[in-house]
Amino acid sequence: MKRDAGLWIDHKETFLVFVGDEGEETTRIESGMEKHVRFSGGNRPADGAADDQQDRQFMTHLNRYYDDVISRLRDAESILLLGPGEAKGELKKRLASKGLGGRIVGVETADKMTAPQIAAKVREHFRT
């Protein structure tokens, strides 16, 4: 069974669309991360150590989020990445590190889209 996936991603959420021989399936995944993240963690020393710790916590959280998205893409033959900012590029690198980079068929910048717009874009891209 042929199964392709397209997704719109930012640091806050992913809208995932699978298209295949048996129809279309959509899933929304939330990262649990707000746009401007604030982790609690005591006083802020002047040397920037707290900022480094916050950056590490942010990247750890993002990597868990990306791994959740990737776990749902494992059976996709082809993957189209859409999104407005850095998240699509970060996910592309994460997919490559997991051995799935060869399945990426496109990376496109796309501003905020509705779920039906994303699904239509993915269907159009994979139309045979």
Short mmCIF file of the C-alpha atoms (twelve columns), coordinates in Angstrom:
data_MODEL
# 
_entry.id   MODEL 
# 
loop_
_atom_site.group_PDB 
_atom_site.id 
_atom_site.type_symbol 
_atom_site.label_atom_id 
_atom_site.label_alt_id 
_atom_site.label_comp_id 
_atom_site.label_asym_id 
_atom_site.label_seq_id 
_atom_site.Cartn_x 
_atom_site.Cartn_y 
_atom_site.Cartn_z 
_atom_site.pdbx_PDB_model_num 
ATOM 1   C CA . MET A 1   0.000  0.000  0.000  1 
ATOM 2   C CA . LYS A 2   1.421  3.365  -1.049 1 
ATOM 3   C CA . ARG A 3   1.269  5.980  1.700  1 
ATOM 4   C CA . ASP A 4   2.591  9.516  1.397  1 
ATOM 5   C CA . ALA A 5   2.669  12.180 4.094  1 
ATOM 6   C CA . GLY A 6   2.635  15.925 4.097  1 
ATOM 7   C CA . LEU A 7   2.773  18.123 7.129  1 
ATOM 8   C CA . TRP A 8   2.642  21.738 8.177  1 
ATOM 9   C CA . ILE A 9   4.830  22.343 11.223 1 
ATOM 10  C CA . ASP A 10  5.886  25.124 13.545 1 
ATOM 11  C CA . HIS A 11  7.212  25.041 17.110 1 
ATOM 12  C CA . LYS A 12  3.662  24.987 18.495 1 
ATOM 13  C CA . GLU A 13  1.871  22.325 16.424 1 
ATOM 14  C CA . THR A 14  1.959  19.953 13.477 1 
ATOM 15  C CA . PHE A 15  -0.874 19.147 11.125 1 
ATOM 16  C CA . LEU A 16  -0.114 15.804 9.475  1 
ATOM 17  C CA . VAL A 17  -1.886 14.484 6.366  1 
ATOM 18  C CA . PHE A 18  -1.485 10.961 5.037  1 
ATOM 19  C CA . VAL A 19  -2.703 10.201 1.520  1 
ATOM 20  C CA . GLY A 20  -2.703 6.734  0.079  1 
ATOM 21  C CA . ASP A 21  -4.570 3.988  -1.705 1 
ATOM 22  C CA . GLU A 22  -7.107 3.780  1.114  1 
ATOM 23  C CA . GLY A 23  -7.933 7.487  1.319  1 
ATOM 24  C CA . GLU A 24  -6.802 10.330 3.518  1 
ATOM 25  C CA . GLU A 25  -6.049 10.565 7.235  1 
ATOM 26  C CA . THR A 26  -5.269 13.720 9.234  1 
ATOM 27  C CA . THR A 27  -3.726 14.197 12.662 1 
ATOM 28  C CA . ARG A 28  -2.923 17.254 14.739 1 
ATOM 29  C CA . ILE A 29  0.016  17.100 17.161 1 
ATOM 30  C CA . GLU A 30  0.640  19.810 19.754 1 
ATOM 31  C CA . SER A 31  4.150  20.454 21.013 1 
ATOM 32  C CA . GLY A 32  3.054  21.767 24.390 1 
ATOM 33  C CA . MET A 33  5.469  24.644 23.832 1 
ATOM 34  C CA . GLU A 34  4.373  28.255 23.847 1 
ATOM 35  C CA . LYS A 35  5.857  30.659 21.326 1 
ATOM 36  C CA . HIS A 36  8.085  32.386 23.906 1 
ATOM 37  C CA . VAL A 37  9.187  29.760 26.366 1 
ATOM 38  C CA . ARG A 38  9.897  30.518 29.998 1 
ATOM 39  C CA . PHE A 39  11.320 27.699 32.077 1 
ATOM 40  C CA . SER A 40  11.506 28.269 35.821 1 
ATOM 41  C CA . GLY A 41  14.954 27.855 37.214 1 
ATOM 42  C CA . GLY A 42  16.117 30.340 39.800 1 
ATOM 43  C CA . ASN A 43  18.179 33.479 39.446 1 
ATOM 44  C CA . ARG A 44  19.778 34.632 36.234 1 
ATOM 45  C CA . PRO A 45  23.547 35.019 36.499 1 
ATOM 46  C CA . ALA A 46  25.121 37.756 34.406 1 
ATOM 47  C CA . ASP A 47  27.329 35.298 32.480 1 
ATOM 48  C CA . GLY A 48  24.426 33.897 30.445 1 
ATOM 49  C CA . ALA A 49  24.448 30.409 31.994 1 
ATOM 50  C CA . ALA A 50  20.695 30.566 32.608 1 
ATOM 51  C CA . ASP A 51  20.106 31.419 28.956 1 
ATOM 52  C CA . ASP A 52  22.182 28.403 27.910 1 
ATOM 53  C CA . GLN A 53  20.167 26.192 30.250 1 
ATOM 54  C CA . GLN A 54  16.908 27.553 28.832 1 
ATOM 55  C CA . ASP A 55  18.157 26.952 25.285 1 
ATOM 56  C CA . ARG A 56  19.047 23.350 26.174 1 
ATOM 57  C CA . GLN A 57  15.636 22.789 27.784 1 
ATOM 58  C CA . PHE A 58  13.938 24.289 24.723 1 
ATOM 59  C CA . MET A 59  15.912 22.076 22.312 1 
ATOM 60  C CA . THR A 60  15.296 18.975 24.456 1 
ATOM 61  C CA . HIS A 61  11.576 19.688 24.395 1 
ATOM 62  C CA . LEU A 62  11.625 20.336 20.635 1 
ATOM 63  C CA . ASN A 63  13.550 17.124 19.968 1 
ATOM 64  C CA . ARG A 64  10.930 15.116 21.897 1 
ATOM 65  C CA . TYR A 65  8.234  16.864 19.842 1 
ATOM 66  C CA . TYR A 66  10.054 16.129 16.565 1 
ATOM 67  C CA . ASP A 67  10.576 12.496 17.607 1 
ATOM 68  C CA . ASP A 68  6.812  12.199 18.240 1 
ATOM 69  C CA . VAL A 69  6.136  13.550 14.736 1 
ATOM 70  C CA . ILE A 70  8.785  11.240 13.209 1 
ATOM 71  C CA . SER A 71  7.320  8.181  14.950 1 
ATOM 72  C CA . ARG A 72  4.092  8.812  13.049 1 
ATOM 73  C CA . LEU A 73  5.948  9.185  9.711  1 
ATOM 74  C CA . ARG A 74  7.837  5.875  9.802  1 
ATOM 75  C CA . ASP A 75  5.601  4.112  7.256  1 
ATOM 76  C CA . ALA A 76  5.410  7.052  4.824  1 
ATOM 77  C CA . GLU A 77  7.149  6.490  1.488  1 
ATOM 78  C CA . SER A 78  7.383  10.210 0.687  1 
ATOM 79  C CA . ILE A 79  7.288  13.228 2.990  1 
ATOM 80  C CA . LEU A 80  6.428  16.840 2.133  1 
ATOM 81  C CA . LEU A 81  7.388  19.461 4.752  1 
ATOM 82  C CA . LEU A 82  5.541  22.775 4.961  1 
ATOM 83  C CA . GLY A 83  5.757  25.568 7.502  1 
ATOM 84  C CA . PRO A 84  6.415  29.227 8.156  1 
ATOM 85  C CA . GLY A 85  9.700  29.211 10.081 1 
ATOM 86  C CA . GLU A 86  12.627 27.186 11.321 1 
ATOM 87  C CA . ALA A 87  10.727 24.106 12.492 1 
ATOM 88  C CA . LYS A 88  10.481 22.513 9.033  1 
ATOM 89  C CA . GLY A 89  14.262 22.771 8.565  1 
ATOM 90  C CA . GLU A 90  14.921 21.461 12.068 1 
ATOM 91  C CA . LEU A 91  12.586 18.525 11.416 1 
ATOM 92  C CA . LYS A 92  14.312 17.881 8.078  1 
ATOM 93  C CA . LYS A 93  17.672 17.579 9.882  1 
ATOM 94  C CA . ARG A 94  16.119 15.347 12.547 1 
ATOM 95  C CA . LEU A 95  14.576 13.097 9.851  1 
ATOM 96  C CA . ALA A 96  17.992 12.808 8.178  1 
ATOM 97  C CA . SER A 97  19.626 11.865 11.493 1 
ATOM 98  C CA . LYS A 98  17.016 9.103  11.904 1 
ATOM 99  C CA . GLY A 99  17.701 7.693  8.414  1 
ATOM 100 C CA . LEU A 100 14.522 9.092  6.847  1 
ATOM 101 C CA . GLY A 101 16.018 12.056 4.969  1 
ATOM 102 C CA . GLY A 102 15.813 10.238 1.635  1 
ATOM 103 C CA . ARG A 103 12.018 10.174 1.875  1 
ATOM 104 C CA . ILE A 104 11.709 13.976 1.884  1 
ATOM 105 C CA . VAL A 105 10.359 15.058 -1.502 1 
ATOM 106 C CA . GLY A 106 9.944  18.748 -0.779 1 
ATOM 107 C CA . VAL A 107 10.345 21.539 1.754  1 
ATOM 108 C CA . GLU A 108 8.206  24.626 1.221  1 
ATOM 109 C CA . THR A 109 7.679  27.817 3.168  1 
ATOM 110 C CA . ALA A 110 3.994  28.258 3.912  1 
ATOM 111 C CA . ASP A 111 2.379  30.782 6.238  1 
ATOM 112 C CA . LYS A 112 -0.428 29.807 8.584  1 
ATOM 113 C CA . MET A 113 -2.884 27.548 6.767  1 
ATOM 114 C CA . THR A 114 -6.200 26.007 7.746  1 
ATOM 115 C CA . ALA A 115 -6.489 22.230 8.044  1 
ATOM 116 C CA . PRO A 116 -8.444 21.972 4.756  1 
ATOM 117 C CA . GLN A 117 -5.829 24.117 2.970  1 
ATOM 118 C CA . ILE A 118 -3.013 21.888 4.224  1 
ATOM 119 C CA . ALA A 119 -4.857 18.725 3.195  1 
ATOM 120 C CA . ALA A 120 -5.564 20.190 -0.270 1 
ATOM 121 C CA . LYS A 121 -1.906 21.203 -0.718 1 
ATOM 122 C CA . VAL A 122 -0.717 17.710 0.234  1 
ATOM 123 C CA . ARG A 123 -3.282 15.995 -2.046 1 
ATOM 124 C CA . GLU A 124 -2.256 18.262 -4.927 1 
ATOM 125 C CA . HIS A 125 1.432  17.534 -4.384 1 
ATOM 126 C CA . PHE A 126 0.981  13.743 -4.348 1 
ATOM 127 C CA . ARG A 127 -1.676 13.545 -7.073 1 
ATOM 128 C CA . THR A 128 -0.663 10.782 -9.478 1 
# 
